[in-house]
Amino acid sequence: MFNIGPMELILILIVALIIFGPAKLPEIGNALGKTLREFKKASDDLTQEFTRELYSEAEQKPGSSQQAASFTEEAKNMEQSEGGEERGRLKEDSGSSGEKPLAG
């Protein structure tokens, strides 16, 4: 994601130690860990909500039982996958209706 090697990480830790001191470093680490956990939880919740909405929309369309089954299978795969590979495949499948993908 950021391509930070071991030398860069050591340099960042030394600078943080100099700036904040040894007494504040554990507090900062705890706060950072809590923030990352909350962000991951919120991201997972949003993904699950999106998947449920996608499934319910596919289920409501007449004659789309095969598509609903496909979305169900994708949703199960997404919940089991932690790498996000299935999320990309789901995005590609849902974007095949002629819509242009967002740049990014």
N, C-alpha and C positions, 0 to 999 in steps of 0.2 A: 504494500500500500504506500508506504513512505520511503522504502528502501534505505532504512537507517541501519548502518552496520554497527559492529561492536565498538569500534573506535569513536564513532559519532555519539553513541549512547553513553560511553564513559565520559566524553567531553561534556555532554549535557548534564550528567549527574554531578560532575565536579563544579560546573558553573552554578547549578542549583544549590549545592552544598555551600559554596562561597556566598551566594546571595542570601539564602534563607537561614543558614546555620544548621547545626546538627539537631537542635531541639525541635525546630519546626518541620523538618523533612518528613518524619513519620506522619504528622498530621496532614500534610499536603498529599502524601501518598494515599492515605485513607480517603480523603475527600475526592481525589482523582479516581480511585477505584469505585467508590459509590456512584460517582457521576457516570462512569463508563457502564456500570451494571444497569443503572436506570435507563440510560440511552439504549442499550441493547434490549432491555425488556420492552421499552416503548416501541422500538423498531419491530420486534417480533409480534407484539400485539397488533400493530398496524398491518403487518403482512397477513396475519391470520384474519383480520377483519376484511381486508381486501379480497382474500381468497373466498371467504364466506359470501361476500356480496357478488363476486363473480359467479360462484356456483349457483346462488339463488336466482340471478338473472338468467343464466343458461337453463335452469330448471323451469322457469316461468314461460319461456318461449315455446310455442307449440311445435311438436315434431323435432325437438332438439335433445331427445333423450341420449343419443350417442354423444353429443357435445357435452351434456351434463356429466356423463360418465367419464369423459375425457378430463373435464375440469376436476372431478372428484379424485381421479388418479393423480393429477398434477398437484392437487392440494395435499394429498397424503405424502407425495414425494417431497414437497416443499417443507412440510413439518419435520420430516426425517432428515432432510439435508441441512447441514450447517454451513456448507461452503457457498451456497447461493447459486449453484450451477443450474438447479431446476427452476429457479426464479427467472433466470435469463431465458430458458427455453419456453416458459409460460408466457413471458413478455413477447417472444417472437411469434408464438402460436396465436396469441390474441391480436397481434398487429398485422396479421395476414389478410385483413378485410379491406385492404386498399388504403388504409390510413398511413400517413407518413410518420415515422418514428421521430421522437424528440431528439434534437441535437444534443450531444453531451458526451 
